[in-house]
Amino acid sequence: MIIALTDYARLARAGWTLSRHDALIPREFVYLLPPPIRVVGAISRIGAKDKEKRPGIRMANALETLGPAYVKLGQFMATRPDIVGFELANDLGRLQDKMPPFSDEEARAEIESAFGKPADALFSTFSKPLAAASIAQAHKATLADGRTVAVKILRPQIERKAKQEFRAFGRAARAIRKISPTARRMEPEKFIETLKAAAAIELDLRMEAGAASELANNLQSEPDVRIPEVVWPLSARRVLTIEWIEGTPLGDIEALDARGINRKKLARLVIDVFLKQALQMGFFHADMHQGNLIVDEEGRLALVDFGIMGRLSEDTRRVFAEIIYGFITRNYQRTAEVHFQAGYVGNGHSIDAFAQALRAVGEPLQGRNAAQVDMSRVLQQLFDVTALFDMHLRPELVLLQRTMVTVEGVARLLDPEIDMWAAATPVVKQAIQDAIGPKAHAEKLKTATTKAMEIAPHIPTYVEAMGKAAQIIAEDPEGFKSRDNEKIEAALEKQNRKTRGALWFVGVAAIVLAGAIFYAL
């Protein structure tokens, strides 16, 4: 009871702050609400500030004052224009993850707590905070061997504060789900759980170190891409030490032009790197905004800040690749079938009708570059389709969707005329080949055969057990007429079928596997 009251108090404080910025029930949207809510909205706006600004800007200003968890909530809301609208999403997309820094003394205390030694004993130089975000802040330092590093330190007490705020968010999500049919389709509780899980990973810098290391390993064959090296002896749960990379942020267009960087080539590289991570590796940097992308002194694309990463299962990657490829090749029927096979579309809907709706979305994009496409209009139509066909939010795709929008924005910033489909085609085609090509089928057959081989040594035991059971049944058939014994008899028959199937499969799979491998090679 006390916890619930505390959560409601937190939500009330947040509501008060939002109302002071006319962001709780914005005046621009009151006409959509019933009269009682309009009255509440009118009262909440008394004395509000920033009234001349757009609602999204007012909400961003309010969320920044509420603290780190609310900043993260706003950033995630920016990825859901289907829920909040495009103008609001765009304004929230500019929400800055910048906060006042905590003191140098607190930062040094965190280092000493993590490693048992003062900062001056671990680093020959240690700067004042260079950047402070909602979760952590960064310092520039020098190791004893002369290497320049970045030292990232979590904010004091951030874990406790985040836990309290996300608990309150969950309570609010459950309430919203009960009163809004539209919100139920968007799965607000799963949305908050996804946000909470992502934040939990951000709050353990060992996870970020592991992510940087894994991504570096995955991309080691890409000569134009660079991932900073983790300094493991100086990394812990609340402190991360990683290689410092000098270079030019992708958002600094003038500096890129001054260096003679080919921005068209760079835009395609950004798309290529993202799609390879997502579709081929299933592990991707999920915060690829221009501030986390740098062109280093050798002209390579460097990725930094690995606090938000996404993972996709093999099946999800295949589905995602087939959907994109279906749009690229204008095979809307196949794209619709993939949606249905993956369970993305509600029961009772027509595949043909869904294919028709996808055609209406995809055709305006064909043969047109980014400058000629109104993505807001296209996305709005796509979201209308999701509502029409009862498509629910897929939590595993939230980070993917967010990153896609971000990467598309970075690519358009570098090259306003980029053809997104043409840039994506090579990687998507390779992903399709990897997922459903001959070698993929050979690998699946190999795995299935291995499993069958594992079953084979146990077959004599299964046969002996079934023989004994059959003998008992034959000697006392009347004793096995009860309801429970009939179940036993059915289970034994099922096991018998499985054993016969395993014996058959071992022989056949070996033959098929040999032929498939021969074909693939």
N, C-alpha and C positions, 0 to 999 in steps of 0.2 A: 504493500500500500504506500509506504513512504517513498519507495523507488518510483512508483507511478506518479505520485504527486510531484516528485523532483523533476521527472521528465516533462510533465505538463507545465511546470514552472519554467523550464528551459524553453519549451515551445512558446509559452506566453511572452517570454522576454524577446524571443526571435520575432514573434508577431508584432510586438510593440516597435521594435527597430524597423521592421519592414513598413509598418504603418507610418512611421516618421518620414519615410522616403516615398510615401504613396506607392508602395510596391506590394502591399498585402492584398488589397482589392483595387487594382489600378483603375482610375476613372475611365480609361479608354475601353475597358471591358465590362463595365457595369451593366450595359444594355443587354448583355447575354444572361444576366442573373435574375432570379426572382426578386420581387419587391423587398422582402425582409432583408436579404443579403445586401441589396442596394443601400438600405438604411444603415446597416453596419458599416458598409464601405464609406458612406458619407461621413459618419462619425469618426472613423479611423483616420480620415484625411485632414481633420481639423488640426491646423498648425504644422502640416507636413511641409518639408522643404523639397527643393529640386523639382518643383511642379512643372517647370518649363522643359524639362528633359524627357526623352523617350522612356517608356516603362522599363525597358531592358537595362538602360543605363542607371536608372534609379535602383533597380533591383541589384545590379552589380555593386553599386556604392554601399547598399545596405549589407550585402553578404560580406563585403570586405571588412566591415566593422564588427561583424559577428564572430569572425575568427576562422581558423584553418579548415575545420570540417565543413563550414558553410561555403568557403571558397571552392573546395573540392565538389560540393554539391552543385554549385553554380556552373562549374566547368563541365560537369557531366550533363547538366540540363542543356547546355549549349549543343550537345550532340543529339538532342531529341527535339528537332523542330516539329516533328509530328505531334508532340505533346504541347509545346509552348509556343509554336508559331515561328516563322522564319525571322522576322525582325527581332523578336525577343532573343532567339537563339544566337543571332549574329552579335547582338549587343553583349550577351553573356559570354560569347566567345572571346571578347576582348578583356574579360575579367583577368586582371593581373594577379599572378601568384607571387606578389611581392608584399612583404611585411617588414615592419621595423626590426632591425637586428637585435638579438640579445647581446649582453655585454661580453667583452673580451675575457673577463674574469670567469664568467660562466662557461664559456667555450673551453678555456684552458682546464677548468675543473672537470669537465666531461672527459677530456683527453686523459687526464691523470687517473680518473676513476676507471677508465677503460683499460689502461695499460700499466698502471701502477707507477708511472714515471711522469714528471712534469713535461710540458710541451717543449721547453727549451732543451731538455735532454734527448728528445726524439727528433727535433727539427732544428736545423741551424738558423732558419728564419721562419717566422710565422706572422702573417699579415693580419690586419684588421679585417672584419667581414667584408667580402667583395659583393656578395648578393645574399639576400635573406628572403626565403620563400615561406609558405605556410607550414611546411613540415620541418625544414632544416635550413641551415645557412652554410655558405662556403667560404673557405679561407685559402689563400695561396701560400705555399710553404716550400722550403728547400730541405732535402734530405742531406745527411752527412756525406753521401757520395756525390752530391752536386745535382742530383735530379730534381726537377721542379715538379711539384705535385699539387693537386687540389685536395683539400681536407673538408669533408662534408660532416656536419655535426647536427644531430637532432635537437629540436627545441626542448628545453627543460619541461618535464611533466606532460609532453605532448601525447603520450600514450594514454594517460588517464583521461585527459580532456577529450580525445577522439572517441574513446569508449563510451563516455557519457553522452556525447552529442549523437553518435550513431544509434545508441539505444533509443534516444528521443525521436530520431528520424524514423526508426522502425515502427514506433508507436503511432506516429503521424501517418505513415504509409498504410498501416492496417486500418486506420480510421477512414482514410481517403478511399481505399478499396471498397469499403462497405457502402459508401454513399454515391459512388460514381461508376456507372457502367463502362464509360470510356477508360477510366483509370484501371478497371479490372483487366481490360484487354491489354493494357500496357504493363501489367504486372509490377506495380509500384514496390511491393515488398521484395521481389527478386532484384529489382533495380537497385534498391538500397543495399541489399546483401552483396551485390556485385561491387558496388562502390565501397562497401565496408571491407570486403576481401582485398580489393586493390589497395586500400589505405593501409591495411594490416601489413601487407608486404612492404609498402613504403616505410613503415615504422620499424623495420628491421634491416639495417644497412648491410648485414651479411647477405641478405637475399639480393640486394642490389649488386653487391660484389659478385655473387654467383651468376647473376644475369649478365653482367658485363663479360665475365669470363666465358660463359656459354655462347653468347652472341659472337665474341671474338673467334671462338673455335668454329662456329658455323660459317662465318664469313671470311675465313682465312684464305680462301681461294679467290677472293675478289680483290684484285690489285688496286682498284680505285676507291676502296673503302677502308677506313681505319677505325678501330675501337681502342680506347685507351686501356693501358695495362693496369691491373689492380695491384696495389702494394699490400699483399696479404698480411705480413707481420704487423702492419699498422691499421688494420681494419677489424672492426668489432660490431656489436649490435647497434651501438649508437654513434659510431665514428667510422667513416669510410675514407681511405686514402687511395687516390687513383692518379694515374699519369695526367699531367697538365698538357693540354694541347693548345698551341698558339695558332691562330688563324683568323679567318673572317667569317662572322655569322652570315647565314644565308639571307637574313633579313636586311643586311646592309648592301643594297643593290649598287650604290655608288662606289663602294669600296671594291666590290666584285668586278665592276666594269673597269675601275682603275688598275686592277691586277690583270686585266685581259682575260678573265674567266669566261668561257663559252657557256652562257646561261641556258641556252637551248639544250645543250648536251647535259648540263648539270640537272635540269628539270627532269629529263628522262632517266638519269641515274637515280634520282630520288624515288621515282615511281618503281623503277626496276628493283632497287634494293628493298623497298617495302614489300613488294609482291613476292620476291624470292623468300623473304623471311616468313611471310604469312602462308604462302601456298606450298612452298617446297620444304620448309623447315618446321612449320607449325609453331614457331616461337618468334615473336616480333616485338620490336620497340614500339610501344603504344603511346608515345608522347613526342612524335616527330614534328614538332613545330620548328619554325626557323631559328629560334633561340637555342635549340638543342642540336642543330646541324651546322657544322663548321667546315669551311674549306681550309685545310691545313697548308703549311708553307710549301708543301710539295704538290699541291693541287688535288689532294685526295679528299673525299667526302668523309668527315669524321662525325660519328654519332656520340653524344654524351648524355649523361643523366639517365640512368637505367632503373629509376624507381617504379615506373609503370610499364609492365611488360604483359603481353598477351600470349595465350597458348590456344591452339586449335587441334582437335583430334584429327586423325587421318581421315575419318569419314567426313568431318566438317570441312576439311580442306578440299576434299574431292567435290563435295556438293557446291562449295563456294566457287571453285574453279569452273565447274560445269555451268553454273548460273552465269558467270561473267562471260564464258566462252559462247554460251547460247545467245547472249546479247550481241557480242561481237560478230557472230556469224549470222545473226538474225533468225536463228532457229528457236522461235518463241515456244513452239510446241514442246520441244525437248526441255527447254528451261522450265516450263510449267510442270512437266512430268517430274523433273528433279525436285521441285518444291513439294509436290505431293508425296513422292517417295521418301523424302526426308521428314515428312510430318509437319512441314511449316504451315500448311494450309488446313483450315478447319474441315471437319467431316461434312459431307453432303454437298460440296461445291463441285462444279464442272471443270474438268481440266481444260476443255476447249474454251470455255468462257474466261478462264484465268489466262490462257495463252493469248486470247484476244486483248485482254487488259494489259498484259506485258508488251504486246506489240504497240499499243497506243503510247506506252512509256518509252520504248526503245527506238522506234522509228525516227522521232525528231532529233535523235542524237547522231544518226548515221551520217558520216562524211562531213561533220562539222567540228570546228575546233572549239577550244574553251571560250574564246571571245564571242563566239556566235551562239552559245548555248546559255539559256537562262536556267541555271541549275536549281534555283529556288522553285521555279515553275515545274521542272521535271520531278524534283523530290516531292513537291506537294502532291503531284499526280500519283507518284509511287506510294505515298502514305495513304492517299485515298483508296488505292487498291488494297493495301493491307487491311484497312478497316472494312472494306466491302467483302473481303474473303476471310474475315475473322482470323487474321494472322496475329499471333501473340509475340510479345518480345522474347527473343532468344538470348538469355543472359550471357551465354558464351560468345555472342557476337557483338555485345555492347562496345567493348574495347576496339574490336575490329572496325565497327562502323565509325567510331570516334576518330580512329587513326586514318581511315580512308578519307574522311572529310578534311582532316588536317593536311594530309599529304597532297590532296588535290589542290588545296589552297596554296601550299608552298610551291607546287609545280606551276600554277597559274601566275604566281608572283614573279617567278623567274622567267617564264615564257607564256605571256598572255594568249598566244595563238596555238598552244600545244593541243594536239589531238590525243585525248586521253585513251581512247580505244586503241589507236595505233601504237601508242607507247606501251600499253599493257599486253598487247597480243603475244609477243614472243614468250614472255614468262608464263602466261596463262596456258598457251599451247603446250609448253614443256611440262607444266603441272598436270595437265590432262593426260599427257603421255605417261608420266610417272605413275599416275593414279590408276589408269585403266588400260595401259598398254600391255604388250606381250610380256615384258619383263616383270611388270607388277603382278600379272596373273601367275607367272612362274613362281614368284616369291610366295604368293598366297598358297599355291599348291604345295610348295616345299614346307611351309609352316603347318598346313593341314596334315601332310604326310608324317611329319615329326610327331604331331599329337597322336596320330593313329599308331605309330610305332611305340609310343609310350604306353598305350593301352594294351598292345599285343601281349607282353609278358604276363599280364594278369588274366588273360582269357582262360587258361586252364582252371584257375581258381573259380572264376565265374561259372564255368561249365560244371565243375564238381558240385558247387553250391546249388545250382539249379537242378542237378541230378538228384541230390539228396531231397530237395524240396518236392520234386516230382514224385519220388518214391513215397514220401510221407502222405502226399495227397492221394496216391493210388491205393495205399493201404487203408486210408480212412476218409473216403470221399465225402461221407455225410458230415464229417466234422468240419468240412470246409465250405459249408453252405451258408454260414452266417454272413452278415453284412461286412464285418471286418475282415473275415478270411477271404471273401471275394475280392476285396481290395488287395490283399496280399497276392492272391492268384494273378490279378491283373498286373501288379507290379512285377511279378516274376516273368510274366509273358513279355512285358515291355523290356526287361533286362535281356531276355533271350533274343528279342529282335535287335537290340543294340549290339549284342555280342556278334550275331550273324553279320550285322552291317559292318562292324569293325573289321571282321575277318575279310569280308569282301572288299572293303575300302583299302586295306593295306596293300592288297595285290593290285587293284586297279589304279590307285593313286600313284604307285611307283611307276607304272607304265606311262600314265598321263604326264607325270612330272618330267620324266626323261624326255618325252616328246616335246613338251613345252619349253624346257631349257634348251634343247637342240634348236627349236624354232627361234627362240629369243636371241641365241648367239649367232 
